[in-house]
């Protein structure tokens, strides 16, 4: 099956995720996490993009980005993936030894209202949900930790959000989301379904050619003829 065409217009926030091949580890220690942050900084110098939130996990990473122009996300992600793969393999002595990532990154567009806050919380609470920390802000490799500990390690590339951050954000991130919200987010992560209210999702899916991501999985059920009387 041919690859689907990626359309990432400027002005629309996106959630982006990628995993190591076979769900193996990407990050083994602090040096690996710091090296990835350095790759992000270096990539932004050549392919500018607003990075609103992130979380680096042992086997994968999440970014919430906000492109300003069409094609910006694709350019950034290509440079980021190629650069990180090359540096990672060099540091591990694995140059020429197969793939690092499972494939292309996955992404989905986000409506710039409270739905953006849902996604940002989902990302910044990732380590908490995985049981790696007792509180979300204790996970050092996330935008939440950076904002809470800016005097310890500056990561100056973090951009403003498309709407104000609530004053009770820390408590909000540490509060479990509603089951329905989490299910919708996981569906968007898995399938690339636009995340927003019903009308926005329908319009955005049509605009970006993502209608298939909004439909139920599986083949439609065959109709059964009524028995003759």
N, C-alpha and C positions, 0 to 999 in steps of 0.2 A: 504494500500500500504506500503511495507517495506521501511524503511529509506534508502536513498542513502548512499553509502560508501564515506566518506570524504578522499580525497587524497590531502595532503598539503606538497609538497616536499620542502626540504631545498633549499635555494638560490633564491627563488621566493618571491617577496613581495606580500602581501595580504591586501585587505580591509576587515574589519570585522565590523559587526553591530549587536546589539541586542536591543530589545525594552521591556518595561514593558508589562505585560499581559494586554490586553484590551487598550493598549496605555495610561495607567494611568501614573501618575508621578513617576519617579524614584528618582528625586532630588527635595527637597522642599526648600532647603536653602544652604548656604555656607558649613555648617557642612556635609551635604550629599555629596556634590561635593568633599570636602577634604577627606572624608572617602573613596570614590571610588579611588581617587589617591593613598591613603595609601594602599588600597587593591592591586592596580597595582604594587606598589613598593614591597610589601610583596610577591606577587605571583612571581615576577621576581627573587626574592632571591632563590626560590625553583624550578622554571621552567624558566630559562633564555630565553629571546627572545628580539630581537631588536624592539623597539617601535619607529617608525619614526615620527608619527604625531597622533593627537587625537583631538576629540571634544566631550565634554559632554553636552547633551541637556536635557531639563527637563524630557522628556519621553524615551530617548534612548541615545546611545553613538556610536561613530565611532572610530575605531583604524586603523592605517596603520602600519602593522608589516612586519618584514623581517626575517623569520626563517632561521637559518643556517643549520639545519638538518631535515630530514624527521621525522614527528610526533611531532615536537616541538610546532607547533601551536595548535594541539589538546590538548596536555598536558597543555599548558599555559591556554587555554580557559576553560578547565574543572576546573582547580584550581581557576581561576578568578571568574567564575560564581558561583561555590559552596561557595567560601569564601565571596563574596559580598552578596549573598542571605542570608547566615547565619548572617552576621553582620548587614545587613539592617533590617532583621526581629527582631533581638535582640534589636536594637535601637528603633524600632517602637512598640515594645511590640506585635508583630504579629507572634511569633514562632508557627509553626503548623497550620497556617491559609492560606494555599494554595500557589500557585505559585507566584513568583515575575516576572519572565521573560515569554514572550509569547511562548518560546520554545528554540530550539537550535539556536545558533548564525548563521548568514548568512555570507558568505565570497565569494570573487572572487579573482583570481590571476591577477597580474598587470605586464605588460611588463616594464622592467627597462630602459626606455628611457623617452621621453617627456610625454608618457602616465602616468608614475608615477607622474609627476608634475601635470597633470590634476587631478588625484585622490587626491593628497595632497591638492591642491587648493580647490577641492570640499569639503573636510573634514574641512579644516581650515576656510572656508567661510560659514559653515553651519548656524551659528547663524545670520550672516548677511542676508542670503537668507530668513531666518525665520522671519526677522524683529525685532530681539531681541536687535540689536545694530545698530548704524549708520555706524560703520566701523568694519571690521572683528577683528582687534587687540584689540577692546574694550571688547570682550567676554573673561572673565577671565578664563574660563574652557576649554582652548584649548592650543595646543602646540604653536600656533602663539603667544598668549599672553605670554606664558612662555618665549619664546625666546626674546620677546621685553621687558620683565620685570623681567629678571633673578635675579636682585638684590632684588626684593620684595618677590618672592617665588620660591625657587629652586625646580626643578623637574628633578633631575640629571639622570633619566633613559632614557631620550631622546637620540636616537642613530643617527648616521650619515645616510645620504640617499645613495642610490645606484648611484646617480649622483649629481653633485654640485647644490646647490640651486642658482637660478638666483639672481644677485645683486638687481634687481628691484622686488623682490618677494612680498614685502608688497603691492606695487601698483598693481601687478598682481593678488593677492588674492582679492583685493577690486574691480577689474574690472569684470563685468559680463561675464561668459563664453558664447561661441557660443551656440545657441540653440541645434544644432546637437550634440555637445560635451556633454551637460547636459543630453540630451535624452539618449545617449549611456551609460553614467554613471548611470543613474537611472535604466536603463534596467539591467545593471550588478549588481547593488545593489539588485534589485528585484529577478532576476533569477539566479545569480551566474555566469553569462557569463564572461569568461576571457576578460580583457580589454587591448587592444593593437592594432597593425596593423593587417590587414586581415590575412596575412600568419601566424603570431604568434598566433593569436586567434585560427585558424584552427588546428595548430600543438598542441597547449596547450590543447585545448578541447579534441582532440583525445588521447593525453597522459594521461590526468586526468579523462577520462570518462565523459566529460562534453558536449558531442556533442549535447545533447537534449537542452541545454541552448542556443544554437546558432540558433535553428530552430524557425520559426514563431509559435506563439501560436495558438491553435485550431486545429481541424481536417482538413486534406487536403480536398480541394474541390473535389466533385465527377465529373468525366468527363461526359459530356452530349453528347450522340450520335447524329451525324448529321442527320437531317431528310432525309428520302429516297426521291430521286428525281423521 
